C-alpha cells in the first residue's frame, strides 16, 4: 500500500511539473536570408537579433540561421517560404515581387527618402505603420528598413552626369530602379545578385547599382573601380526597401511571454538595429574601397537636379498605376515625400 501511495505521489508530482517542463522546451526559430554568412546583415543583424531573443527568453527561443538561401529557392521566393512555414523568420525585399506589396512600392520611388540607413529605415517604418499594414497581413512584420541609397559602381568608366549614363549596362536591384536607370539613358540588366561580380568581370555588364555595404560582401569592389554617390543631405537616387517577416502561425503559437520577447525585439528596436548596421557597413565599405584605390565620385548639384528631373515621370506613372488598382496613389506618394523629409539629415 505504501509503495502504491509513493508511486502515485511521484506520478502526481510529474504531472504537476509537466506544464512547466513543456514551457521550458527550446523553440527553434528558422531564420533564412539570401546573403552569405560574412555579410553585414548576417553578422550585424541576424546574429545579434537571434542572441537577443535567446537571452530575453531565457534560452527558450533559439535560432538556426540559414544564409545564402540554404533552404533553397530564390530571394523572390523567400516571402512564400516564410508564409508557408519553410522558414519561421526571413529577410527579403518587397521589390522582388512587383505588385504583391503595392502600397510599399511608394518607398521605391526616386529622390524621395533619405539616403542614410537610419533615417531611411525610420521613415519606411513610419510610412508602413500608416499606410502599409494591408500589404503584410499574411505575416508578422518585424521590421521594414532602407537598404540605403544605391551607388553606381562601374568597372572602367566614371559616371558623373546624365551624359555618362548613356548606354551604360548596369545590374538593377528592382523594377523601379530599372525605370530610373532607363529614364537617365542607361540600360538595366536583370542579373541575380550572386552573379553580379562574374558578369562585371566578363564584361556582360558595365557595373551595378547597389548600396556601399553590399559591394565587399559580393566582391563587386574587386571588379569595379569607380563609385558615384548622391549628394549628402538630399534624398537618395533610389531605395530598395527590405523586410524581416515572421510566419504568422509560428508567432501565434508562442506563449504570451515569448510573443512579448519577439515584440520587444521587433518594430523600432529592430529598425534602428538594421539602420545603424547598414550605415556602419556603408562607412566601412567606403573606407575599404578608398584605401584599396577605388575612386569615390560625388555628383554635382546641377547633375543631381538633371537626374531628378529625368526621373520625375516615374512617380507620375506610378500614381496612375496605383490608382488603377484602387489605391490612392497621390496620397501614398505624398505621404512618402512628407515622411521622408522629416528624416533627412542636412
Buried (B, 14 or more C-beta within 10 A) or exposed (E): EEEEEEEEEEEEEEEEEEEEEEEEEEBEBBBBBBBBBEBBBBBBBBBBBBEBBBEBBEEBBBBEBBBBBEBEBBBBBBBBBBBEEBBBBBBBBBBBBBEBBBBBBBBBBBBBBBBBBBBBBBBBBBBBBEBBEEBBEBBBBBBBBBBBBBBBBBBEEBBBBBEBBEEBBBBBBBBBBBBBBBBBBBBBBEBEBBBBBEBBBEEBBBBBBBBBBBBBBBBBBBBBBBBBBBBEEBBBBBBBBBBBBBBBEBBEEBEEEBBEBBEEBBBEBBBBBBBBBBBBBBEBBBEBBEEEEBEBBEBEEEBBBBBBEBBEEBBEEBBEBBBEEEBBBBBBBEBBBEBBEEBBEE
